[in-house]
Amino acid sequence: MSSFLAGRGSGKSFATSLYLANKFFNSKKNCIYLREFMVNTDTSIIPQFLDQTDVLKLRRYFKIKHGEIENLNGCKLYFKGFKSSSNDADSNLKSIPHLETVLIEEATEVSEKDFDKLNLSVRDKDSHPKIILCLNPSFKKHWIYQRFFEDKNIEYNFNGIVDDTLYIHTTYFDNIKNLDESFKKEAEETKNVNILKYNNLFLGMWNDENRNALWSNELLTLAKDFKQCDDHFESKYYLGIDIAVSTNQDSDETALTLVEKNNNEFYVLDCLHGKFTPEQWANKCKELRMKYRNLKVSIEKNQGGNLIEDTLRHVGITTNFELVTATKSKILRAEDILILYEQKRVHHTKVFPQLEQEMLTYSGDPKEKSPNCLDSLVWSLKAASQKATSNSLYME
């Protein structure tokens, strides 16, 4: 087995994709690219994989089919979510014979129970595939740390072989020539403000739990059940938006978090974030409004209420939105939403790396970078959980 531990910006996904493509090219057995939650394989994951591996000039030797790639030997590279609709990892994978390589992306999202099921289901008398765990480290309570690092006395930055496991550790310093200046600046700013966050995100170190953060790893794990709403007929949808002041190289990101409410349960459907221009975030808002009926939009207006309203109206959104005023601190606003998590009424329908990182690390320290995704989650859940009002403008 291989463990590929890396910090942000290290190029680990690119490197593991190259390895898998090269391995699969002449393989006479099947391979699988696996994530806990996999969507849009044909329009997103497979094209991204092929783009990353174009440096090997192998695309012309592959046949692209629905959810899989076939090589010249007739063997297949499958792209699958770890769990099937039955929420059973074994049932989704045991039908794939003769596996040579299993690559698990974002391996920290996989439970130990499901990993053990996978490990047993992909092995037979003729096949003992190499399993690659590709991950950004999370907390020391995680089973991967305890099983493959703590129990074997392995340091986080070890490179080498112990027993049957190959350890590879890399950071953005190993990929520095391919990174832009804004990334390097963000890393240095994080280092100056929050050294623990820097060590975890950028140096790939396992974290002790931040006791000052509102969300514990245990509480967030309970919400990450990937539960979907069964019947959308009675559902209502809420979009919280946290807007950055500017869109230059040094500005914060704008974040949009979409929540579905049904029978007093809340489902986090998506979290989009980036350095969006006003037109870009407004158009994303419009796209979601077209997809989800009766979508209510909540936007913090502290950064310019009139401008925000004009931007929405410019793209055709004239109703069912509210401009909210932040009168409490970010940490106090988040405390109101924490209660919903403690009541086990919030469900994350997929993995949200940036949002979850902010939930587990933000402590309210004025020196910390603004948690844009967390803020947008707060606004959407606040709107979803409050009683309906007759005003289009809600004042906190």
LUMKOLVEX-345993 format. One record per atom (N, C-alpha, C, O): residue in three letters; x, y, z. Coordinates in steps of 0.2 Angstrom, whole numbers, plus 2048, in hexadecimal, padded with zeros to 3 digits. Example, Ala and Ser with C-alpha at 12.3 -4.5 7.8 and 13.67 -1.06 7.14 Angstrom:
<rs>
ALA8427E4827ALA83E7EA827ALA8427F0827ALA8477EF82ASER8407F5823SER8447FB824SER840800827SER843806828
</rs>
This chain:
<rs>
MET8047FA800MET800800800MET804806800MET80A806802SER80280C7FDSER8058127FDSER801817801SER7FB818800SER80581C804SER801822808SER805828805SER80B829806PHE80182C801PHE8038327FEPHE800838802PHE7FB83A801LEU80483A807LEU80284080BLEU805846809LEU80B847807ALA80184C808ALA803852805ALA800858808ALA7FA85780BGLY80385E808GLY800864809GLY7FD867803GLY7FE8657FDARG7F986C804ARG7F68707FEARG7FB8737FAARG8018757FCGLY7FA8727F3GLY7FF8757EEGLY8048707ECGLY8098727E9SER80486A7EFSER80A8667EESER80A8627E7SER80F85F7E5GLY8048627E4GLY80385F7DDGLY8028577DEGLY8038547D9LYS7FF8557E4LYS7FF84E7E5LYS7F984B7E0LYS7FB8457DESER7F484E7DFSER7EF84B7DBSER7F184B7D4SER7F08467D0PHE7F58507D1PHE7F884F7CBPHE7FD8497CAPHE7FD8457C6ALA8018497D0ALA8068437D0ALA80383C7D0ALA8058387CCTHR7FE83B7D4THR7FB8357D5THR7F78337CETHR7F682D7CCSER7F48387CBSER7F08377C5SER7F58357BFSER7F48307BCLEU7FB8387BFLEU8008367BALEU80382E7BCLEU80382A7B7TYR80482D7C2TYR8068267C4TYR8008217C2TYR80281C7BFLEU7FA8237C3LEU7F481E7C1LEU7F481D7BALEU7F38187B8ALA7F48237B6ALA7F48227AFALA7F981E7ACALA7F881A7A7ASN7FF81F7AEASN80581C7ACASN8058147AEASN8068107A9LYS8028137B4LYS80180C7B6LYS7FC8087B2LYS7FD8027B0PHE7F780C7B0PHE7F18097ADPHE7F28087A5PHE7EF8037A2PHE7F780C7A2PHE7F880C79BPHE7F9805799PHE7F6803794ASN7FE80179CASN8007FA79AASN7FD7F579EASN7FF7EF79DSER7F87F77A3SER7F67F27A8SER7F27ED7A4SER7EE7EE79FLYS7F27E77A7LYS7EE7E17A5LYS7E97DF7AALYS7E57DA7AALYS7E87E47AFLYS7E37E47B4LYS7DF7EA7B4LYS7E17EF7B2ASN7DA7EA7B8ASN7D67F07B9ASN7D97F57BEASN7DC7F27C3CYS7D77FB7BECYS7D98007C3CYS7D38047C5CYS7CE8047C2ILE7D38077CBILE7CE80B7CDILE7D08127D0ILE7D48127D4TYR7CD8177CETYR7CE81E7D1TYR7C881F7D6TYR7C28207D3LEU7C98207DCLEU7C381F7E1LEU7C38267E6LEU7C88287E8ARG7BD8287E7ARG7BC82D7ECARG7B682B7F0ARG7B28277EEGLU7B682E7F6GLU7B082D7FAGLU7A982F7F6GLU7A482B7F7PHE7A98357F3PHE7A38377F0PHE7A58397E9PHE7AA83E7E8MET7A28367E3MET7A48377DDMET79E83A7D9MET7998367D8VAL79F83F7D5VAL7998427D1VAL79C8447CAVAL7A28467CAASN7988447C5ASN79A8477BFASN7A18447BCASN7A58487BATHR7A183E7BCTHR7A883B7BATHR7A983C7B3THR7AF83E7B1ASP7A483C7AEASP7A583D7A7ASP7A78447A5ASP7AA8467A1THR7A48497A9THR7A58507A7THR7AA8547ACTHR7AC8597AASER7AC8517B1SER7B18547B6SER7B78507B7SER7BC8527B6ILE7B684A7BBILE7BB8467BDILE7C08437B8ILE7C68447B8ILE7BD8407B3ILE7C183D7AEILE7C48427A9ILE7CA8417A8PRO7C18477A7PRO7C484C7A3PRO7CA84F7A7PRO7CF8517A4GLN7C98517ADGLN7CE8537B2GLN7D484F7B2GLN7DA8517B2PHE7D38487B3PHE7D88437B3PHE7DC8437ADPHE7E28427ADLEU7D98437A7LEU7DC8437A1LEU7E084979FLEU7E684979DASP7DE84F7A1ASP7E18557A1ASP7E88557A5ASP7ED8577A2GLN7E78527ABGLN7ED8527AFGLN7F284D7ACGLN7F984E7ADTHR7F08487A9THR7F58437A6THR7F784479FTHR7FA83F79CASP7F584979CASP7F784B795ASP7FE84B794ASP80184A78EVAL80284D799VAL80984D799VAL80C846797VAL812846794LEU809841798LEU80B83A796LEU80983878FLEU80B83478CLYS80583D78CLYS80283C785LYS7FF835784LYS80183177FLEU7FB833788LEU7F882C788LEU7F082C786LEU7ED827785ARG7EE832786ARG7E6833785ARG7E482F77EARG7DF82C77FARG7E882F779ARG7E682B773ARG7E5824774ARG7E2820770TYR7E8821779TYR7E881A77ATYR7E281877FTYR7E1812780PHE7DF81C781PHE7D981B786PHE7D281C782PHE7D182077ELYS7CE817784LYS7C7818782LYS7C381B788LYS7C381878DILE7BF820787ILE7BB82378CILE7B482078CILE7B1821787LYS7B281D791LYS7AB81B792LYS7A881E798LYS7AB82279CHIS7A181D799HIS79E81F79EHIS7A181D7A5HIS7A18177A7GLY7A48227A9GLY7A78217AFGLY7AD81C7AFGLY7AF81A7B5GLU7B081B7A9GLU7B68177A9GLU7BA8197A3GLU7B881C79EILE7C18167A3ILE7C581779EILE7C881079CILE7C980C7A1GLU7C880E796GLU7CB807794GLU7D2808790GLU7D280D78CASN7D6804792ASN7DD80478EASN7DD7FF789ASN7D87FC787LEU7E37FF785LEU7E47FA77FLEU7E37F3781LEU7E17EF77CASN7E47F1787ASN7E37EA789ASN7DC7E878BASN7DB7E378DGLY7D77ED78BGLY7D17EC78CGLY7CF7EC794GLY7CA7EB796CYS7D47EE798CYS7D37EF79FCYS7D07F67A0CYS7D17FB79CLYS7CD7F77A6LYS7CA7FD7A7LYS7CC8017ADLYS7CE7FE7B2LEU7CC8077ADLEU7CD80C7B3LEU7C780F7B5LEU7C48137B1TYR7C480D7BBTYR7BE80F7BDTYR7BE8157C1TYR7C38167C5PHE7B98197C1PHE7B981F7C5PHE7B281F7C9PHE7AD81F7C6LYS7B381E7CFLYS7AD81C7D4LYS7AD8207DALYS7B28227DDGLY7A78217DDGLY7A68237E3GLY7A781E7E8GLY7A68187E6PHE7AA81F7EEPHE7AC8197F3PHE7A58167F5PHE7A680F7F5LYS7A08197F5LYS79A8167F8LYS7958167F2LYS79481B7EESER7918117F2SER78B8117EDSER7858147F0SER7858177F6SER7808147ECSER7798177EFSER7778147F5SER7738167F9SER77980D7F6SER77780A7FCSER77C80B802SER77B808807ASN780810801ASN785812806ASN78980C808ASN78C80C80EASP78B808804ASP78F802805ASP795801801ASP7948007FBALA79B803803ALA7A18037FFALA7A27FC7FCALA7A47FC7F6ASP7A17F77FFASP7A27F07FCASP79E7EF7F6ASP7A07EC7F1SER7977F17F7SER7937EF7F1SER7947F37EBSER7937F17E5ASN7987F87ECASN79A7FD7E6ASN7A07FA7E2ASN7A17FC7DDLEU7A47F67E6LEU7AB7F57E3LEU7AC7ED7E2LEU7B17EB7DELYS7A87E97E5LYS7AA7E27E5LYS7A97DF7DELYS7AB7D97DDSER7A57E27DASER7A47E07D3SER7AA7E17CESER7A97DF7C9ILE7AF7E57D1ILE7B47E67CCILE7BA7E17CDILE7BD7E17D2PRO7BB7DD7C8PRO7C07D77C9PRO7C77DA7C7PRO7C87DF7C3HIS7CC7D67C9HIS7D37D67C7HIS7D67DE7C7HIS7D87E07C2LEU7D67E07CDLEU7D87E77CELEU7E07E77CFLEU7E27E37D3GLU7E37EC7CCGLU7EB7EC7CDGLU7EC7F27D2GLU7F17F27D6THR7E97F87D1THR7EA7FE7D4THR7E48017D7THR7DF8027D3VAL7E38037DDVAL7DE8077E0VAL7E080E7E2VAL7E480E7E7LEU7DE8137DFLEU7E081A7E2LEU7DA81D7E5LEU7D581E7E2ILE7DB81F7ECILE7D68227F0ILE7D88297F1ILE7DC82B7F5GLU7D482E7EDGLU7D58357EEGLU7D28377F4GLU7CC8357F6GLU7D483C7F8GLU7D183F7FEGLU7D0839803GLU7CA839805ALA7D5835804ALA7D482F808ALA7D283180FALA7CF82C812THR7D3837812THR7D0838819THR7C9838819THR7C683881FGLU7C5838814GLU7BE838814GLU7BB831814GLU7B5831815VAL7BF82C814VAL7BD825814VAL7BE82381BVAL7C382481FSER7B981F81ESER7B981D825SER7BD816825SER7BE81381FGLU7C081482AGLU7C480F82BGLU7C0808829GLU7C2804826LYS7BA80882BLYS7B580282ALYS7B5801822LYS7B57FC820ASP7B380781FASP7B3806818ASP7B9805814ASP7B980180FPHE7BF807817PHE7C5805814PHE7C77FE815PHE7C97FB810ASP7C57FB81BASP7C67F481CASP7C27F0817ASP7C47EB815LYS7BB7F2816LYS7B77EF811LYS7BA7EF80ALYS7BA7EA807LEU7BC7F5808LEU7C07F5802LEU7C67F1801LEU7C67ED7FCASN7CA7F1806ASN7D07ED806ASN7CF7E5805ASN7D27E2802LEU7C97E3808LEU7C77DC808LEU7C47DB801LEU7C57D57FESER7C07DF7FFSER7BC7DE7F9SER7C07DE7F2SER7BE7DB7EDVAL7C57E27F2VAL7C97E27ECVAL7CE7DD7EBVAL7D27DD7E6ARG7CF7D97F0ARG7D47D37F0ARG7D17CD7EEARG7CC7CB7F1ASP7D57C97EAASP7D37C27E9ASP7D97BE7E8ASP7DF7C17E9LYS7D87B77E7LYS7DE7B37E6LYS7E37B57E0LYS7E97B47E0ASP7E07B97DBASP7E47BB7D6ASP7E67C27D6ASP7EA7C47D1SER7E47C67DBSER7E57CD7DBSER7E67D07E2SER7E27CF7E6HIS7EC7D37E2HIS7ED7D77E8HIS7EF7DE7E6HIS7F57E07E6PRO7EA7E27E5PRO7EC7E97E2PRO7EF7EE7E7PRO7EF7ED7EDLYS7F37F27E4LYS7F67F77E8LYS7F17FD7EALYS7EE7FF7E5ILE7F17FE7F0ILE7EC8037F2ILE7F080A7F4ILE7F480A7F8ILE7EE80F7F1ILE7F18167F2ILE7EC81A7F6ILE7E781C7F3LEU7EE81D7FBLEU7EB8227FFLEU7EE8297FELEU7F382A800CYS7EA82D7FACYS7EC8347F9CYS7E88387FDCYS7E28387FDLEU7EC83C801LEU7E8840806LEU7EC847808LEU7F2847808ASN7E884B80AASN7EA85180FASN7E984F816ASN7E384D817PRO7ED84F81APRO7EC84D821PRO7E7851825PRO7E6857823SER7E484E829SER7DF85282DSER7E1852835SER7E6855836PHE7DD84E839PHE7DF84E840PHE7E2847842PHE7E184283FLYS7E5848848LYS7E984284ALYS7E483D84DLYS7E683784ELYS7DE83E84ELYS7D9839850LYS7D683584ALYS7D383084BHIS7D8837844HIS7D683383EHIS7D982D83EHIS7DF82C840TRP7D682883BTRP7D882183BTRP7DE820837TRP7E281B839ILE7DF824832ILE7E582382EILE7EB825831ILE7F0821831TYR7EB82A835TYR7F182C839TYR7F282783ETYR7F882583FGLN7ED825842GLN7EE820847GLN7F0819845GLN7F5816848ARG7EE81783FARG7F081083DARG7F6810839ARG7FA80B83APHE7F8815835PHE7FD815831PHE803819833PHE809819830PHE80281E838PHE80782283APHE809821841PHE80E81F843GLU804822846GLU80582284DGLU80781B84FGLU80C81A853ASP80381684DASP80480F84FASP80B80C84CASP80E80884FLYS80E80F847LYS81480D844LYS81A812845LYS81F811843ASN81881784AASN81D81C84BASN82081F845ASN826820845ILE81C821840ILE81E82483AILE81D82C83BILE81782E83CGLU822830839GLU821837839GLU81D839833GLU81D83682ETYR81A83F834TYR81684182ETYR81A842828TYR817841822ASN820844828ASN824846822ASN829840820ASN82E84281CPHE82783A822PHE82C835821PHE82A833819PHE825832817ASN830831816ASN83082E80FASN83382880FASN839828810GLY83082280EGLY83381C80EGLY82E81680EGLY82881780EILE831810810ILE82D80A810ILE82D807817ILE83380681AVAL82780681AVAL827802821VAL8227FD820VAL81C7FE81EASP8247F7821ASP8207F1820ASP81E7F1819ASP8227F0814ASP8177F1817ASP8157F0811ASP8127F780EASP80F7F7809THR8147FC811THR811803810THR81780880DTHR81C809811LEU81680B808LEU81A810805LEU818817807LEU812818806TYR81C81B80BTYR81A82280DTYR81D827808TYR823827807ILE81982B806ILE81B831802ILE818838805ILE812838806HIS81C83C807HIS81A843809HIS81D848805HIS823848803THR81984D803THR81B8537FFTHR817859801THR812859804THR81A85F7FFTHR817865801THR81786A7FBTHR81A8687F6TYR8158707FCTYR8158757F6TYR81C8777F4TYR81D8797EFPHE8218767F9PHE8288777F7PHE82A8737F2PHE82F8757EEASP82886D7F1ASP82A8687ECASP82786A7E5ASP8298677E0ASN82286E7E5ASN81E8707DFASN81F8787DEASN81A87B7DBILE82387B7E1ILE8238827E2ILE8248867DBILE82188B7DALYS8278837D6LYS8288867D0LYS8218867CCLYS82188A7C7ASN81D8827CEASN8168827CAASN8118867CEASN80B8867CBLEU81288A7D3LEU80D88D7D7LEU80E8957D6LEU8138977D5ASP8088987D6ASP80889F7D4ASP80A8A37DBASP80A8A07E0GLU80B8AA7DAGLU80D8AD7E0GLU8088AE7E5GLU8098AF7EBSER8028AE7E3SER7FC8AF7E8SER7FC8A97ECSER7FA8AA7F2PHE7FD8A37EAPHE7FD89D7EEPHE80389E7F3PHE80289C7F9LYS8098A07F1LYS80E8A07F6LYS80D8A57FBLYS80F8A5801LYS80A8AB7F9LYS8088B07FELYS8038AE803LYS8048AF809GLU7FE8AA801GLU7F98A7805GLU7FC8A380AGLU7FA8A3810ALA80189F808ALA80489A80DALA80889E812ALA80889C818GLU80C8A3810GLU8108A7815GLU80B8AB81AGLU80D8AB81FGLU8068AD817GLU8018B181BGLU7FE8AC821GLU7FD8AE826THR7FC8A681ETHR7FA8A1823THR7FF89F828THR7FD89E82ELYS80589F826LYS80A89D82BLYS80B8A2830LYS80C8A1836ASN80A8A982EASN80B8AE833ASN8058AF838ASN8068B183EVAL8008AD835VAL7F98AE83AVAL7F88A883EVAL7F68A8843ASN7F88A283BASN7F689C83EASN7FB89683CASN7FA892837ILE800895840ILE80589083EILE80388983EILE80588583ALEU7FE887842LEU7FB880842LEU7F787F83CLEU7F887A839LYS7F388483ALYS7F0883833LYS7F588382DLYS7F487F829TYR7FA88782ETYR7FF886828TYR80287F828TYR80387C823ASN80487D82EASN80787682FASN80387182CASN80586C828ASN7FC87182DASN7F886C82BASN7F686D823ASN7F786881FLEU7F4873821LEU7F287481ALEU7F8874815LEU7F8871810PHE7FD877817PHE803878812PHE809873813PHE80C87280ELEU80A871819LEU81086C81ALEU80D86581BLEU81286181CGLY80786481BGLY80485D81BGLY80685A822GLY807854822MET80585E828MET80685B82EMET7FF859831MET7FA85C830TRP7FF853835TRP7F8851838TRP7F785683ETRP7FC858842ASN7F185883FASN7EF85D844ASN7ED85A84AASN7E985584AASP7EE85E850ASP7EA85D856ASP7E4861855ASP7E4866851GLU7DF85E858GLU7D8862857GLU7D986985AGLU7DB86A860ASN7D686E857ASN7D6875859ASN7D087585EASN7CA87685CARG7D2876864ARG7CD876869ARG7C987D86AARG7C487D86DASN7CC882866ASN7C9888866ASN7C4889860ASN7C088D860ALA7C488485CALA7BF884856ALA7B8881859ALA7B887D85DLEU7B3884856LEU7AC882858LEU7AA87B856LEU7A887785ATRP7AC879850TRP7AB87284ETRP7B186D850TRP7B686F84FSER7AF868853SER7B4862854SER7B485E84ESER7AF85E84AASN7B985A84DASN7B9855848ASN7B4850849ASN7B184E844GLU7B384E84FGLU7AD849850GLU7A784C84EGLU7A384884BLEU7A5852850LEU79F85584ELEU79E856846LEU798854844LEU7A3858843LEU7A385983CLEU7A2852838LEU79E851833THR7A584D83BTHR7A5846838THR79E843838THR79C840833LEU79A84583DLEU79384383ELEU78F846838LEU78B843836ALA79184C837ALA78D850831ALA78F84D82AALA78B84E826LYS79584B82ALYS797848823LYS795841822LYS79983D821ASP78E840822ASP78B83A820ASP789839819ASP787833817PHE78A83E815PHE78883E80EPHE78183C80DPHE77F839808LYS77D83D812LYS77683C811LYS77284180CLYS77484780DGLN76E83E808GLN76A842803GLN763842805GLN76083D808CYS760847804CYS759848805CYS755843800CYS7568437FAASP75083F803ASP74D83A7FFASP74783D7FAASP74683B7F5ASP7448427FDASP73E8457F9ASP73F84D7F9ASP73E8507FEHIS74084F7F3HIS7418567F2HIS73B85B7F2HIS73C8617F1PHE7358577F2PHE72F85B7F0PHE72E8617F5PHE72C8667F3GLU72F8607FBGLU72E865801GLU735869802GLU73586D807SER73A8687FESER74086B800SER7408727FESER73D8757FALYS744876802LYS74587D801LYS74D87E801LYS75187A804TYR74F8837FDTYR7568837FBTYR75988A7FDTYR75588F7FCTYR75F88B800TYR761891803TYR769891801TYR76D88D801LEU76A8977FELEU7718997FCLEU77489E800LEU7718A4800GLY77989D804GLY77D8A2808GLY7838A4804GLY7878A0802ILE7848AB804ILE78A8AE800ILE78E8B2804ILE78B8B7807ASP7948B1805ASP7998B6808ASP79D8B9803ASP7A18B5800ILE79D8BF802ILE7A08C27FCILE7A78C67FEILE7A78C9803ALA7AC8C57FAALA7B28C87FCALA7B28CF7F9ALA7AE8D17F5VAL7B68D47FCVAL7B58DB7FBVAL7B88DC7F4VAL7B58E07F0SER7BD8D87F2SER7C08D97EBSER7C28D37E8SER7C18CE7EBTHR7C48D37E2THR7C68CD7DETHR7CD8CD7DCTHR7CF8CA7D7ASN7D28D17DFASN7D98D17DDASN7DC8CB7E0ASN7D98C77E4GLN7E38CB7DFGLN7E78C57E0GLN7E78C37E8GLN7E78BE7EAASP7E68C97ECASP7E78C87F3ASP7E18C87F7ASP7E18C77FDSER7DB8C87F3SER7D58C87F7SER7D28C17F9SER7D58BC7F7ASP7CD8C27FEASP7CA8BB800ASP7C68B97FAASP7C58BC7F5GLU7C48B27FCGLU7BF8AF7F7GLU7B88B17F8GLU7B68B27FETHR7B48B17F3THR7AD8B17F4THR7AA8AA7F5THR7AD8A57F1ALA7A58A87F9ALA7A38A17FAALA79B8A17FAALA7988A67FCLEU79989C7F7LEU79289B7F6LEU7908947F9LEU79388F7F6THR78C8937FETHR78A88C800THR78388B800THR77F88F802LEU7818867FDLEU77A8847FBLEU77887F800LEU77B879801VAL772880803VAL76F87B808VAL76887A806VAL76487E804GLU766873807GLU75F871806GLU75C87080DGLU75F86C811LYS75687280ELYS752871814LYS74C86C812LYS74886E80EASN74B867816ASN746863815ASN74485F81CASN74985C81FASN73E86081FASN73C85D825ASN74185F82BASN74285A82FASN74386582BASN747868830ASN74E864830ASN751864835GLU75086182BGLU75785F82AGLU75A863824GLU757866820PHE760864825PHE764869821PHE76A86581DPHE76E862820TYR76A866816TYR76E862812TYR77386780FTYR77186B80AVAL779867810VAL77E86B80DVAL780868806VAL783863805LEU77E86B800LEU77E8697FALEU78486B7F6LEU7878677F2ASP7878717F7ASP78C8737F4ASP7908797F7ASP78C87D7FBCYS79687A7F6CYS79A8807F9CYS79F8827F3CYS7A487F7F2LEU79D8887F0LEU7A188A7EALEU7A58907EDLEU7A38947F1HIS7AC8907EBHIS7B08967EEHIS7B58987E9HIS7B88937E5GLY7B789E7E9GLY7BC8A07E4GLY7BC8A87E4GLY7B88AB7E7LYS7C18AA7E0LYS7C18B27DFLYS7BD8B47DALYS7BF8B67D4PHE7B68B47DBPHE7B18B67D6PHE7B08BD7D6PHE7B08C17DBTHR7AF8BF7CFTHR7AD8C67CETHR7A68C77D0THR7A28C17D1PRO7A38CD7D1PRO79C8CD7D3PRO7978CA7CDPRO7938C67CFGLU7998CA7C7GLU7958C77C2GLU7968C07C2GLU7918BC7C1GLN79C8BD7C4GLN79D8B67C5GLN7988B37CAGLN7958AE7C9TRP7998B67D0TRP7958B37D6TRP78D8B47D5TRP78A8AF7D7ALA78C8B97D1ALA7848BA7D0ALA7828B57CBALA77C8B37CCASN7868B47C6ASN7848AF7C1ASN7838A87C4ASN77F8A47C2LYS7888A67C9LYS7888A07CCLYS78189F7D0LYS77E89A7D0CYS7808A57D3CYS7798A57D7CYS7738A47D2CYS76F8A17D4LYS7748A77CCLYS76E8A77C8LYS76D89F7C5LYS76889D7C5GLU77389C7C4GLU7738957C2GLU7708917C7GLU76C88C7C5LEU7718927CDLEU76E88E7D3LEU76788F7D3LEU76388B7D5ARG7658967D2ARG75E8987D3ARG75A8947CDARG7548927CFMET75D8937C8MET7598907C2MET7598887C4MET7548857C1LYS75D8857C7LYS75E87E7C9LYS75987C7CFLYS7568777CFTYR7598817D4TYR75587F7DATYR7508847DBTYR75188A7DBARG74A8817DBARG7448867DBARG7438897E2ARG7468867E7ASN74188F7E2ASN7408937E8ASN7468947ECASN7468947F3LEU74C8947E9LEU7528957ECLEU75289C7EFLEU7518A17ECLYS75489C7F6LYS7548A37F9LYS75C8A57FALYS7608A07FDVAL75E8AB7F9VAL7658AD7F9VAL7668B27FFVAL7628B67FFSER76B8B0803SER76D8B5808SER7748B7807SER7788B3807ILE7758BD807ILE77B8C0806ILE77D8C580BILE7798CA80DGLU7838C580EGLU7858CA813GLU7868D180FGLU78A8D180ALYS7838D6812LYS7838DC80ELYS7888E1811LYS7898E780EASN78C8DF816ASN7918E4819ASN7968E6814ASN7998EB815GLN7978E380EGLN79C8E5809GLN7998E9804GLN79C8EA7FFGLY7938EB805GLY7908F0800GLY7898ED7FDGLY7888EA7F8GLY7848EF801GLY77D8EC800GLY77A8EE7F9GLY7778EA7F5ASN77A8F57F7ASN7788F77F1ASN77B8F47EBASN7788F27E6LEU7818F37EBLEU7858F07E6LEU7838E97E5LEU7828E77DFILE7828E57EAILE7808DE7EAILE7798DE7E7ILE7788D97E3GLU7758E27E9GLU76E8E17E7GLU76E8E37DFGLU76A8E07DBASP7728E87DDASP7728EA7D6ASP7758E47D2ASP7738E37CCTHR77A8E17D5THR77D8DB7D1THR7788D57D0THR7788D27CBLEU7748D47D5LEU76F8CE7D5LEU76A8D07D0LEU7688CC7CCARG7688D67D0ARG7628D87CBARG7658D87C4ARG7618D77BFHIS76C8DA7C3HIS76F8DA7BDHIS76E8D37B9HIS76E8D37B3VAL76E8CE7BDVAL76E8C77BAVAL7678C47BBVAL7668BE7B9GLY7628C87BDGLY75B8C67BDGLY7588C47C3GLY7538C17C3ILE75C8C47C9ILE75A8C27CFILE7578C87D3ILE75A8CC7D5THR7508C87D3THR74D8CE7D6THR7498CC7DCTHR7468D17DFTHR7488C67DDTHR7438C47E3THR7478BE7E7THR74C8BB7E5ASN7448BD7EDASN7468B77F1ASN74E8B87F3ASN7518B37F3PHE7508BE7F4PHE7578BE7F7PHE7578C37FDPHE7528C77FDGLU75C8C2801GLU75C8C7807GLU7638C9808GLU7688C5807LEU7648CF80ALEU76B8D280CLEU76B8D2813LEU7678D6817VAL7708CE816VAL7708CE81DVAL7768D2820VAL77B8D381DTHR7758D5826THR77A8D9829THR77D8D582FTHR77A8D2833ALA7848D582FALA7878D1834ALA7898D683AALA78D8DA839THR7858D583FTHR7868D9845THR78A8D584BTHR78C8D884FLYS78A8CE84ALYS78E8CA84ELYS7958C884BLYS7958C9845SER7998C684FSER7A08C384DSER79E8BD849SER7998BA84ALYS7A38BB845LYS7A38B5841LYS7A28AF845LYS79E8AA844ILE7A58AF84BILE7A58A984FILE79F8A8853ILE79C8A3854LEU79C8AE855LEU7958AE858LEU7908AC853LEU78B8A8855ARG7908AE84DARG78B8AC848ARG78C8A4847ARG7878A1846ALA7928A2847ALA79389B846ALA79089784BALA78E89184AGLU790899851GLU78E896857GLU786894857GLU78488F859ASP783899853ASP77B897852ASP77A89184EASP77588D84FILE77F890849ILE77E88B844ILE781884847ILE77E87F845LEU78588584CLEU78887F84FLEU78387B852LEU784875852ILE77E87E855ILE77987A858ILE775875854ILE774870856LEU77487784DLEU771873848LEU77586C847LEU773867847TYR77C86D847TYR781868847TYR78086384DTYR78085D84DGLU780866853GLU780862859GLU77985E859GLU77985985DGLN774861856GLN76D85E856GLN76D858850GLN768855850LYS77385884DLYS773853847LYS76E854842LYS76B84F83FARG76D85A840ARG76885C83BARG76B85E835ARG767860830VAL77285F835VAL77586182FVAL77985B82CVAL77C85882FHIS77885A825HIS77C855822HIS78085881CHIS77D85B818HIS78685681BHIS78A858816HIS789852811HIS78B84C812THR78785480BTHR78684F805THR78C84D802THR78B8487FELYS791850802LYS79884F7FFLYS79D852803LYS79C855808VAL7A3851801VAL7A9854804VAL7AA85B802VAL7AA85D7FCPHE7AB860807PHE7AC867806PHE7B3869809PHE7B386B80FPRO7B9868806PRO7BF868809PRO7C086F80DPRO7C2870812GLN7BF875809GLN7C087B80BGLN7BC87D811GLN7BE880816LEU7B587C810LEU7B087D815LEU7B287981CLEU7B287C821GLU7B387381BGLU7B586F821GLU7BB871825GLU7BC87082BGLN7C0873821GLN7C6875824GLN7C587B828GLN7C887C82DGLU7C1880825GLU7BF886829GLU7BB88482FGLU7BC887835MET7B788082FMET7B387E835MET7B787B83AMET7B587C840LEU7BC877839LEU7C087483ELEU7C6878840LEU7C9876845THR7C787E83DTHR7CD88283FTHR7CC889841THR7CF88C845TYR7C688C83FTYR7C5893840TYR7C3893848TYR7BE89084ASER7C689884BSER7C5899852SER7C28A0854SER7C18A185AGLY7C28A484FGLY7C08AB850GLY7C58B0852GLY7C48B6853ASP7CC8AE852ASP7D18B2853ASP7D18B784DASP7D18B6847PRO7D28BE84FPRO7D28C384APRO7D78C3845PRO7D68C683FLYS7DD8BF846LYS7E28BF842LYS7E18B983CLYS7E48B9837GLU7DC8B583EGLU7DB8B0839GLU7D78B2833GLU7D48B7833LYS7D98AF82DLYS7D68B1827LYS7CE8AF827LYS7CC8AB82ASER7CA8B4824SER7C38B3824SER7C18AC821SER7C38AA81CPRO7BD8A9825PRO7BA8A2823PRO7B48A381EPRO7AE8A2820ASN7B68A4818ASN7B08A6813ASN7AB8A1812ASN7A58A2812CYS7AD89A811CYS7A9895810CYS7A4894817CYS79E893816LEU7A789481CLEU7A4894823LEU79F899823LEU799898825ASP7A089F821ASP79C8A5822ASP7968A481DASP7908A581FSER7978A1817SER7918A0812SER78D89A815SER78789B814LEU790895818LEU78C89081BLEU787893821LEU782891821VAL78A897825VAL78689A82AVAL78089E827VAL77B89D82ATRP7818A2822TRP77C8A681FTRP7768A181CTRP7718A381DSER77889C819SER773898816SER77089481BSER76989381BLEU773891820LEU77088D826LEU76B89282ALEU76689082DLYS76E89882BLYS76A89D82FLYS76389E82CLYS75E89E82FALA76489F825ALA75D8A1821ALA75989B821ALA75389B822ALA75C895821ALA75888F820ALA75588D827ALA74F88A827SER75888F82CSER75588D833SER751892836SER74E89083BGLN751898834GLN74D89D837GLN74689D834GLN74489A82FLYS7418A0838LYS73A8A0836LYS7398A5830LYS73D8AA830ALA7358A482BALA7348A8826ALA7328AF828ALA72E8B082CTHR7348B4824THR7328BB826THR72F8BE81FTHR7308BB81ASER72C8C3820SER7288C681ASER72D8CB817SER72C8CD811ASN7338CD81AASN7378D2817ASN73C8CE812ASN73E8C8814SER73E8D180DSER7438CE809SER74A8D080CSER74F8CD80ALEU74A8D5810LEU7518D7813LEU7518D581BLEU74C8D781ETYR7558D081CTYR7558CE823TYR75B8D1827TYR7618D1825MET75A8D482DMET75F8D7831MET7618D3837MET75C8D183BGLU7678D1837GLU7698CC83DGLU7688D0844GLU7698CD849
</rs>
